[in-house]
C-alpha cells in the first residue's frame, strides 16, 4: 500500500511541476512511460502461458 501512496504522491508532484513551469510536454512523456511499464509487467505475467499454445 505504501508503494501506491508514493506513486500517487510522485504523480501529484509531476503534475504540480508541469502546471507551475508550464512544461506540458512532460505529461505525454509520463503517460507513455506508464503505458510501457504496464505492458512490460503484463507481458511478464502472460509469457509462460503463450508457450503452451504453440
C-alpha positions in Angstrom: 0.0 0.0 0.0 2.9 2.3 0.7 4.1 1.9 -2.9 0.8 3.2 -4.2 1.0 6.2 -1.8 4.5 7.1 -3.0 3.4 6.6 -6.7 0.4 8.9 -6.4 2.5 11.5 -4.5 5.1 11.4 -7.3 2.4 11.8 -9.9 1.0 14.8 -8.0 4.4 16.4 -7.8 4.9 15.9 -11.6 1.5 17.5 -12.2 2.4 20.4 -9.9 5.7 20.8 -11.7 4.1 20.8 -15.1 1.5 23.4 -14.1 4.0 25.7 -12.3 6.6 25.7 -15.0 4.2 25.3 -17.9 6.0 22.2 -19.0 3.1 20.5 -20.7 5.4 18.4 -22.8 6.1 16.2 -19.7 2.5 14.9 -19.5 2.5 12.8 -22.6 6.0 11.6 -21.8 4.9 10.3 -18.4 1.8 8.7 -19.9 3.8 6.8 -22.5 6.3 5.6 -19.8 3.4 4.4 -17.6 1.9 2.5 -20.6 5.3 0.9 -21.3 5.6 -0.1 -17.7 2.1 -1.7 -17.7 2.9 -3.5 -21.0 6.2 -4.9 -19.5 4.5 -6.1 -16.3 1.6 -7.7 -18.0 3.9 -9.3 -20.6 5.9 -11.0 -18.0 2.8 -12.4 -16.4 1.4 -13.8 -19.7 4.7 -15.1 -21.2 4.6 -18.6 -19.6 1.1 -19.3 -20.9 2.0 -18.3 -24.5 4.4 -21.2 -24.9 1.7 -23.7 -24.1 -0.3 -22.5 -27.1 2.4 -23.5 -29.6 
